[in-house]
Amino acid sequence: MRAGAEQLLAEPSRWTSARRKADGKPFSIVRGRTNTYYTTADAYTCRGFRERGICSHSLAATMREADEAARLNPSELPVATTFGSRFTR
């Protein structure tokens, strides 16, 4: 699975980034070996993800996000403005 993810990352032309019109949530369109899949940070349309909860597309998306975050200047990182109840006393 990692080899498949690395292969997807090695070919940037297989990725298209977009945002949903309804709420602006980002998603990617990934051209796989046999089909085209839609991905968000927590959901994927491929059969492997539906059956196993992980797939090469989800692993590649996670690796891609980590790589992009590593390149950000610390001042560009998102900052949490509210905290859930587990952080309050």
N, C-alpha and C positions, 0 to 999 in steps of 0.2 A: 504494500500500500504506500509506503514512503517513497519507493521508486516511482510510482505513478504520480504522486504529488510533486516530486522533484521534476518530473518530465513536464507536468502542467506549468510549473513555475518557469521552466527554461524557455517556454514559448509564450511570450507576452501577447502575441496576436490571438491567442485562444481565450483571452479575458476581455470583457467589456464591462465597464463600471457604469452604473446608472442610479437614478433615484425614483422612487414611486411618486406619481403625481399626487396621490391622495394625502400622503403625510410626509413626504420627503425622505423616507427611510432608504438608506443606501442598499443596493443589491448588486450582484455581479451575474453576468451571463457567461457561462463557461462551456466552451466547445470540447466535449469529451471525445473518446475514441469512436463511439457509435451514436452519440446523440448530443443535444445541447441542453444544458441544465441551468436552472436559476438557483442562486444561492443568496442567503442573507447570513448574518452573523450566527444565527441559531437554527436554520432550516435549509434543506437541500432537496431538490426534486428527483434525485437519482434513486434507483432501486436499492443500491448498496446502503445508502443512508437510511432508507425506510426499514430495511431488514436488520441492519447491524448497529445503527446509530452512529456510524462513522464510515467515511469513504475517502478515497484519494482526493476528491474535490473539496471536502470539508477540511482535510488536513492541509491541502495546498492553500486554501483561503486563510486558515489560521497562520500558516507560515508566512504568507504574503502580508497579512496585517502586522505580524510581529516585525517583519523586515521594514515595513513602512514606518512603524512606530519608533524603531531604533534609529531611523534617519532624521526624526524630528528634533528640532531645537527644543530644549525643555520649556521654553516660554510658549511654544505652540501646543503643548500637551493639554488635553481637556482637564478641567478642574471640576470636581464634584462640589456643587453648591448646597446640596441637602444630603442628609444622612438618614438611613433607615433606623428603626428603633434599636437595632443591635449596637449602635454606636452612641446612643444617648444613655444617660444615667438617671 
